[in-house]
Amino acid sequence: MSEKTIYLHIGQPKTGTSSIQRFCIENVEILNRAGIGYELMPYTYLKTRPERNARFLSTVVRDENRQIIKGGKEKRMEEAFGILAEQLTRYDSILLTDERLWNFFGIRGYDPLIKLQEFAKSQGARVCVVAYVRPQDDWIVSLYRQRVQDSDTDLSWEDFLAGGPVRMSVHYEAECDRIAEIVGRENMIFRVYDRSLFPGGKIETDFLDALGITDLTGMKEPVRETNPSLTNNYAEILRIFNTLNTEEGMKLTNRLFEKSALDCSVKFAAEHKTTLLSDAQRQELRERFEEENERVNEKYLQKGKLTLKTGSDLPVWSSENEEMHRDTLLFIGSVAANQQEQIRLLEEEVKTLKKQVRGLEYDLAKVRKMVEVLRKVKHTFSKKPPKDSKSSK
């Protein structure tokens, strides 16, 4: 009997993880046919899709008031391991996935991975860690725009870059070495995120290949969902609006700002081709990571090479560019238009609700009339018959 496997897909963020997870849910029969189970866990987390079924490894448990429950994470992990033990009786392998784990391991530590490895051994299984990585220059820029879009930062690009960035695990060698110490280098599947290397340019089919799945009979083609990126001008505008994000209510308002910035980015993308990284910044990144990346390429990558760009043909972005004033006005106009559309939709919803209320009021009036009739009928039959005057004599 071959050893069972727990595949742990840890990201990185911004390497097609959402697409992989959606694809695997839609094509779970292909995974099952290969003996791999991919099932959702019975837990919910704020702003987290259920497909990220490994979230229990890194996230604390909170009560209804959003307060951390002491010991809740450990209790949930123990419960989750029980669920996984049951799944291992039905599958040769199981798939866990959550892109948050890449940064969590690098910043918070590897204790969850150690516990998962200990659990796997207790089940006669192994843990195999799967990850896609991007060159640091490409990844940092992509992640910065995403953080701005998600209202998670109001830092300028220069401050974000100067910060390390603080909340990212950018030194791949240290992370790979530590993972190798825990699960073994032979249990690591690390590839470069480069669509030119994927079968048909699709990361979803490359992921199946990474898991050793070759039978794609009945595969549902991945749906290319529109996931536009912010242009540099609209990222800067949205970043400034993020400084207003001091209250929970503003986070809801920022969804409107985000939609407007993305709408404008899509419409004017062809006019906004610039790069955030200057040649000096690229040189600094190469000096920081080039030698380390060469060692990662040699020791851990089975597909592709981490190569930082030496330069770009695009002009370096500046907040003082001549289109910034126009884009600010377009953004404000788009916010107003989107807000007006929201108002229109809410007015339609109110009209529908009012119509439903009138219908309920009409039904209630009929019920009241019926109740009144029944009361009269009951009153009529409850009257005592008059006494017979003759018989009373």
For each residue, the residues with C-beta under 8 A, 3 or more apart:
1:
2: 92
3: 124 125 126
4: 88 91 92 93 123 124 125 126
5: 92 93 94 125 126 127 128
6: 84 88 93 94 96 116 120 125 126 127 128
7: 36 93 94 95 96 128 130 211
8: 54 96 97 101 113 116 127 128 129 130
9: 17 20 54 95 96 97 98 130 131 207
10: 54 97 98 99 101 102 105 129 130 131
11: 15 17 98 99 100 101 102 103 131 132
12: 15 17 99 102 103 131 132 133 134 139 193
13: 17 99 100 102 103 143 146
14: 134 139 142 143 146
15: 11 12 99 132 133 134 193 203
16: 19 20 132 193 203 204
17: 9 11 12 13 20 21 97 99 132
18: 21 22 49 51 99 227
19: 16 22 23 203 204 222 225
20: 9 16 17 23 24 97 203 204 207
21: 17 18 24 25 49 51 52 97
22: 18 19 25 26 51 222 223 225
23: 19 20 26 27 204 207 220 222
24: 20 21 27 28 31 38 51 95 97 204 207
25: 21 22 28 38 51
26: 22 23 220
27: 23 24 30 31 219 220
28: 24 25 31 32 38
29: 32 33 218
30: 27 33 34 208 213 215 216 217 218 219
31: 24 27 28 34 36 37 38 95 211 213
32: 28 29 35 36 37 91
33: 29 30 215 217
34: 30 31 211 212 213 215
35: 32 91 92 93
36: 7 31 32 91 92 93 94 95 211 213
37: 31 32 87 90 91 93 94 95
38: 24 25 28 31 53 94 95 97
39: 53 87 94
40: 50 51 53
41: 50 53 55 56 80 83
42: 83
43: 55 56 76 80
44: 48 50
45: 48 52 55 59
46:
47:
48: 44 45 52 55 59
49: 18 21 52
50: 40 41 44 53
51: 18 21 22 24 25 40 97
52: 21 45 48 49 55 97 98 99 100
53: 38 39 40 41 50 95 96 97 98
54: 8 9 10 57 58 96 97 98 101
55: 41 43 45 48 52 58 59 98 100
56: 41 43 59 73 76 77 80
57: 54 77 96 98 101 104 112 113 116
58: 54 55 98 100 101 104 108 112
59: 45 48 55 56 73 100
60: 68 69 72 73
61: 68 69 72 73 75 76
62: 65 66 67 68 69 72
63: 66 67 69
64:
65: 62
66: 62 63
67: 62 63
68: 60 61 62 72
69: 60 61 62 63 72
70:
71: 74 75
72: 60 61 62 68 69 75 76
73: 56 59 60 61 76 77
74: 71 77 78
75: 61 71 72 78 79
76: 43 56 61 72 73 79 80
77: 56 57 73 74 80 81 112 115
78: 74 75 81 82
79: 75 76 82 83
80: 41 43 56 76 77 83 84
81: 77 78 84 85 119
82: 78 79 85 86
83: 41 42 79 80 86 87
84: 6 80 81 87 88 94 96 119 123
85: 81 82 88 89 119 123
86: 82 83 89 90
87: 37 39 83 84 90 91 94
88: 4 6 84 85 91 94 123 125
89: 85 86
90: 37 86 87
91: 4 32 35 36 37 87 88 94
92: 2 4 5 35 36
93: 4 5 6 7 35 36 37
94: 5 6 7 36 37 38 39 84 87 88 91
95: 7 9 24 31 36 37 38 53 211
96: 6 7 8 9 53 54 57 84
97: 8 9 10 17 20 21 24 38 51 52 53 54
98: 9 10 11 52 53 54 55 57 58 101
99: 10 11 12 13 15 17 18 52 102
100: 11 13 52 55 58 59 103 104
101: 8 10 11 54 57 58 98 104 105 112
102: 10 11 12 13 99 105 106 131 169 175
103: 11 12 13 100 106 107 167 168 169
104: 57 58 100 101 107 108 112
105: 10 101 102 108 109 110 112 113 169 175 178 179
106: 102 103 168 169 171 174 175
107: 103 104 167 168 169
108: 58 104 105
109: 105
110: 105 113 114 178 179 182
111: 114 115
112: 57 58 77 101 104 105 115 116
113: 8 57 105 110 116 117 127 129 179 182 183
114: 110 111 117 118 182
115: 77 111 112 118 119
116: 6 8 57 112 113 119 120 127
117: 113 114 120 121 127 182 183
118: 114 115 121 122
119: 81 84 85 115 116 122 123
120: 6 116 117 123 125 126 127
121: 117 118 124 125
122: 118 119
123: 4 84 85 88 119 120
124: 3 4 121
125: 3 4 5 6 88 120 121
126: 3 4 5 6 120 183 187
127: 5 6 8 113 116 117 120 182 183 187
128: 5 6 7 8 183 187 188 189
129: 8 10 113 179 183 187 188 189
130: 7 8 9 10 189 190 207 210 211
131: 9 10 11 12 102 188 189 190 191
132: 11 12 15 16 17 190 191 192 193 203
133: 12 15 139 172 190 191 192 193 296 301 306
134: 12 14 15 138 139 142 192 193
135: 138 139 192 293 306 307 308 309
136: 139 140 170 172 285 288 289 293 308
137: 140 141 277 282 285 308 309
138: 134 135 141 142 309
139: 12 14 133 134 135 136 142 143 170
140: 136 137 143 144 161 165 168 170 285
141: 137 138 144 145 276 277
142: 14 134 138 139 145 146 229
143: 13 14 139 140 146 147 165 168
144: 140 141 147 148 153 157 160 161 165 235 276
145: 141 142 148 149 229 230 235
146: 13 14 142 143 149 150
147: 143 144 150 152 153 160
148: 144 145 151 152 153 230 235 238 239 242
149: 145 146 230 235 238 258 261 262
150: 146 147 258
151: 148 242 245 251 254 258
152: 147 148
153: 144 147 148 160 239 242
154: 239 240 242 243 245
155: 159 160 163 239
156: 159 160 239
157: 144 160 161 236 276
158: 161 162
159: 155 156 162 163
160: 144 147 153 155 156 157 163 165
161: 140 144 157 158 165 281
162: 158 159
163: 155 159 160 166
164: 168 170
165: 140 143 144 160 161 168 170
166: 163
167: 103 107
168: 103 106 107 140 143 164 165
169: 102 103 105 106 107 172 175
170: 136 139 140 164 165 289
171: 106 174 175 289 292
172: 133 136 169 175 176 289 292 293 296 306
173: 176 177 292 293 295 296 299
174: 106 171 177 178
175: 102 105 106 169 171 172 178 179
176: 172 173 179 180 188 190 296 299 300
177: 173 174 180 181
178: 105 110 174 175 181 182
179: 105 110 113 129 175 176 182 183 188
180: 176 177 183 184 185 188 300
181: 177 178
182: 110 113 114 117 127 178 179
183: 113 117 126 127 128 129 179 180 187 188
184: 180 187 188
185: 180 188 299 300
186:
187: 126 127 128 129 183 184
188: 128 129 131 176 179 180 183 184 185 300
189: 128 129 130 131 210 302
190: 130 131 132 133 176 300 301 302
191: 131 132 133 197 206 210 301 302 303 304
192: 132 133 134 135 197 301 303 304 305 306
193: 12 15 16 132 133 134 203 304
194: 197 198 304
195: 198 201 202 203
196: 201
197: 191 192 194 206 303 304
198: 194 195 201 202 203 205 206
199: 202 205 206 209
200: 205
201: 195 196 198
202: 195 198 199 205 206 222
203: 15 16 19 20 132 193 195 198 206 207
204: 16 19 20 23 24 207 208 222
205: 198 199 200 202 208 209 216 219 222
206: 191 197 198 199 202 203 209 210 303
207: 9 20 23 24 130 203 204 210 211
208: 30 204 205 211 213 216
209: 199 205 206 212 213 214
210: 130 189 191 206 207
211: 7 31 34 36 95 130 207 208
212: 34 209
213: 30 31 34 36 208 209 216
214: 209
215: 30 33 34
216: 30 205 208 213 219
217: 30 33
218: 29 30
219: 27 30 205 216
220: 23 26 27
221:
222: 19 22 23 202 204 205
223: 22
224:
225: 19 22
226:
227: 18
228: 262 265 266 269
229: 142 145 265
230: 145 148 149 234 235 238 261 262 265
231: 234 235 264 265 268 269 272 274
232: 235 236 272 274 276 317
233: 236 237 272 317 321 323 324 327
234: 230 231 237 238 261 262 264 265 272 327 331
235: 144 145 148 149 230 231 232 238 239 261
236: 157 232 233 239 240 319 324
237: 233 234 240 241 261 327 328 331
238: 148 149 230 234 235 241 242 257 258 261
239: 148 153 154 155 156 235 236 242 243
240: 154 236 237 243
241: 237 238 244 245 254 257
242: 148 151 153 154 238 239 245 254
243: 154 239 240
244: 241 250 253 254
245: 151 154 241 242 250 251 254
246: 250
247: 250 251
248: 251 252
249: 252 253
250: 244 245 246 247 253 254
251: 151 245 247 248 254 255
252: 248 249 255
253: 244 249 250 256 257
254: 151 241 242 244 245 250 251 257 258
255: 251 252 258 259
256: 253 259 260 335 338 339 342
257: 238 241 253 254 260 261 335
258: 149 150 151 238 254 255 261 262
259: 255 256 262 263 338
260: 256 257 263 264 331 334 335 337 338
261: 149 230 234 235 237 238 257 258 264 265 331 334
262: 149 228 230 234 258 259 265 266
263: 259 260 266 267 334 338
264: 231 234 260 261 267 268 327 330 331 334
265: 228 229 230 231 234 261 262 268 269 272
266: 228 262 263 269
267: 263 264
268: 231 264 265 271 272 327 330
269: 228 231 265 266 272 273
270: 273
271: 268 323
272: 231 232 233 234 265 268 269 323
273: 269 270 314
274: 231 232 314 315 316 317 321
275: 312 314 315 316 317
276: 141 144 157 232 316 317
277: 137 141 281 282 285 312 316
278: 281 282 316
279: 282 283 311 316
280: 283 284
281: 161 277 278 284 285
282: 137 277 278 279 285 286 308 309 310 311 312
283: 279 280 286 287
284: 280 281 287 288
285: 136 137 140 277 281 282 288 289 308
286: 282 283 289 290 308 310
287: 283 284 290
288: 136 284 285 292
289: 136 170 171 172 285 286 292 293 306 308
290: 286 287 293 294 308
291: 294 295
292: 171 172 173 288 289 295 296
293: 135 136 172 173 289 290 296 297 306 307 308
294: 290 291 297 298
295: 173 291 292 298 299
296: 133 172 173 176 292 293 299 300 301 306
297: 293 294 300 301 305 306
298: 294 295
299: 173 176 185 295 296
300: 176 180 185 188 190 296 297
301: 133 190 191 192 296 297 304 305 306
302: 189 190 191
303: 191 192 197 206
304: 191 192 193 194 197 301
305: 192 297 301
306: 133 135 172 192 289 293 296 297 301
307: 135 293
308: 135 136 137 282 285 286 289 290 293
309: 135 137 138 282 312
310: 282 286
311: 279 282
312: 275 277 282 309
313:
314: 273 274 275
315: 274 275
316: 274 275 276 277 278 279
317: 232 233 274 275 276 321
318: 321
319: 236 324
320: 324
321: 233 274 317 318 324
322: 325
323: 233 271 272 326 327
324: 233 236 319 320 321 327 328
325: 322 328 329
326: 323 329 330
327: 233 234 237 264 268 323 324 330 331
328: 237 324 325 331 332
329: 325 326 332 333
330: 264 268 326 327 333 334
331: 234 237 260 261 264 327 328 334 335
332: 328 329 335 336
333: 329 330 336 337
334: 260 261 263 264 330 331 337 338
335: 256 257 260 331 332 338 339
336: 332 333 339 340
337: 260 333 334 340 341
338: 256 259 260 263 334 335 341 342
339: 256 335 336 342 343
340: 336 337 343 344
341: 337 338 344 345
342: 256 338 339 345 346
343: 339 340 346 347
344: 340 341 347 348
345: 341 342 348 349
346: 342 343 349 350
347: 343 344 350 351
348: 344 345 351 352
349: 345 346 352 353
350: 346 347 353 354
351: 347 348 354 355
352: 348 349 355 356
353: 349 350 356 357
354: 350 351 357 358
355: 351 352 358 359
356: 352 353 359 360
357: 353 354 360 361
358: 354 355 361 362
359: 355 356 362 363
360: 356 357 363 364
361: 357 358 364 365
362: 358 359 365 366
363: 359 360 366 367
364: 360 361 367 368
365: 361 362 368 369
366: 362 363 369 370
367: 363 364 370 371
368: 364 365 371 372
369: 365 366 372 373
370: 366 367 373 374
371: 367 368 374 375
372: 368 369 375 376
373: 369 370 376 377
374: 370 371 377 378
375: 371 372 378 379
376: 372 373 379 380
377: 373 374 380 381
378: 374 375 381 382
379: 375 376 382 383
380: 376 377 383
381: 377 378
382: 378 379
383: 379 380
384:
385:
386:
387: 391 392
388: 391 392
389: 392 393
390: 393
391: 387 388
392: 387 388 389
393: 389 390
